[in-house]
Amino acid sequence: MSQREQLVELTGYQPGGLGKMVELHGRYYGTEWGFDLRFEANIATEAAAFLSRLDPARDGFWLAWLDGRMVGSITIDGEPQGNQDGAHLRWFIAEPHIVGRGIGGALMGAAMTFCRDQCYRRVWLTTFAGLDAARALYDRHGFVETGTFENNEWDRPIKMQTLACAL
């Protein structure tokens, strides 16, 4: 195991983890994409609702820690959602300064292993163009674009992409 991998720890929920995950999204998307309070509030509201109903038999929530500091997260939401079948990959993020250190890959690996272990036949997510490091990981794990739509929930319209991976 390399030194960088030894410093990374993946855990489930830890006290304060929800707040740290929301803060990471708010800081990154506010700074890099100019998203406003509505975006961060949406993340906080939906993530809190998810954790309130988390069922370990169908859902997963991982936090990545580097030297005792939370630097990333990923979630698998197994609750059926509308016309989408399979597990919903959500809230995947890593601190920009640690990109390339294997943390995103470790998070994706944990989430995809969980989905296979739970016998999900499909994993899907929504994202948007420009998140190149995340998209590279999605591509490596077999995700393909299945559709696009416009999201007007935040401070400006964003063209969203739906990606899916057959397991």
Long-range contacts (C-beta under 8 A, 24 or more apart in sequence): 2-102, 4-101, 4-102, 5-102, 5-106, 7-66, 7-67, 8-64, 8-65, 8-66, 8-101, 8-102, 8-103, 8-106, 9-64, 9-65, 9-66, 10-62, 10-63, 10-64, 10-65, 10-106, 10-107, 10-110, 11-62, 11-63, 11-65, 12-60, 12-61, 12-62, 12-63, 13-51, 13-54, 13-61, 13-63, 14-63, 14-70, 17-61, 17-63, 17-70, 17-73, 18-44, 18-47, 18-48, 18-51, 20-63, 20-70, 21-47, 21-63, 21-70, 21-73, 21-91, 21-93, 22-47, 24-70, 24-71, 24-72, 24-73, 24-93, 24-95, 25-91, 25-93, 28-93, 28-95, 28-96, 32-96, 33-130, 34-155, 35-154, 35-155, 36-154, 36-155, 38-153, 38-154, 38-155, 39-153, 39-154, 39-155, 42-153, 42-154, 43-91, 46-90, 47-75, 47-91, 50-75, 50-77, 50-90, 53-79, 55-79, 57-118, 58-87, 58-118, 60-110, 60-111, 60-114, 62-107, 62-110, 62-111, 64-94, 64-103, 64-106, 64-107, 66-98, 66-101, 66-103, 71-95, 71-98, 71-103, 72-98, 72-103, 72-104, 72-107, 73-107, 74-107, 74-108, 74-110, 74-111, 75-111, 76-111, 76-114, 76-115, 76-123, 78-118, 78-120, 84-124, 85-121, 85-122, 86-120, 86-121, 86-122, 86-123, 86-124, 86-164, 87-115, 87-118, 87-120, 87-122, 87-123, 87-124, 88-123, 88-124, 88-125, 89-123, 89-124, 89-125, 90-125, 92-125, 92-134, 94-133, 99-133, 100-133, 104-133, 104-134, 104-137, 105-137, 108-137, 108-138, 108-141, 112-141, 112-165, 112-167, 115-167, 116-167, 120-167, 121-166, 121-167, 122-164, 122-165, 122-166, 122-167, 123-164, 123-165, 123-167, 124-162, 124-163, 124-164, 124-165, 125-162, 125-163, 125-164, 126-160, 126-161, 126-162, 126-163, 127-160, 127-161, 127-163, 128-158, 128-159, 128-160, 128-161, 129-159, 129-161, 138-163, 138-165, 141-165, 142-166
